[in-house]
Amino acid sequence: MTYGNSGLNILRGPGLSQVDLALLKNFALPFKEGMRVQFRAEAFNVANRANFRLPNINVGVPAGGTITNTITGFGRQVQMVLKLEF
């Protein structure tokens, strides 16, 4: 079996891309000096982009070089937080 004259690392997978966003606002409490409330909204993977796994590295089969799966657990997530600082 011969593999030809291809160079090393010719099969590259797609990169991992994720955009996160956080917005926050601090409010001073008028009735208690030094205390404040912070409202925070955070969003992870805002664009809800699918991140794919690496391609199949078996080049001798018909499915060689194909991507058949995604990375799970990276869907869009939004959370809101109310924090009391004293």
N, C-alpha and C positions, 0 to 999 in steps of 0.2 A: 504494500500500500504506500503510495506517495502522496504527499500533502501539497505539493506545488511550491511556489516561491513567494508566497504571501508573507508580508512582514508581521511582526508581533503586534498585538493589541489593535487589530484592525476592526474588531467588533466593539463598538462603544454603545453604551446605553444612554438613555435620556437622563439629564441631570435632575436633581431634586430641587424643586422651586416651591417656596411657600412665602406668602406675604402676610405679616401680622400687623395689627393696628391696635393702638390703645389711646383712649381719650379719658382725661381726668379733670376734675374740678374740685378745688378745695373751698370750703365754706367755713368762716370763723363763726363760732357760737357767741352771740352777744351777751348771754347771761353768765358765761364762765370764761374767765381769761385763760388763755393758753390751750384751750380745747378747740378742736376743729373736726369737721366731718368731711370725709373725702368720698366723692362718688366717682367710680371708675367703670368704664365699659371697655372690654377687651374682645377682640375678634381674632381668631387664628385661622389661617388659610382663607383669607377674605375672598380671593378670586375663585375659591373652590376648585382649584386645578387638580386634575388627576395626576398622580405620580406613578410612573410605570417602573416595573422591575427590569433587570438586565435581560438582554436577549439570550436565546438558547445558544450555547457555545458549541454544540455538536454540529459541525458543518457538513458532516457526511450523511446527514439524514434530511428528508424533505422539509422538516420544520426548523432547520438550522437558521439562526439569525432572526427568528421571529420572537416577538414579545407577546406573551399570552396571559399576563397577570399584572395586577396593580398592587401597590403598597397599601395595605388597609390601615385604618385608624387615623387618616389624615384628612378627614372631611372638615367642612367649615364648622367651627365651634365659636359660640358667642357666650360671654359671661359678664354679669354685672355685679359690682361689689360696692357695698356701703361700709366705710371704715370710720370708726371713731378713734381719734388720736387725742391722748391726754398726757 
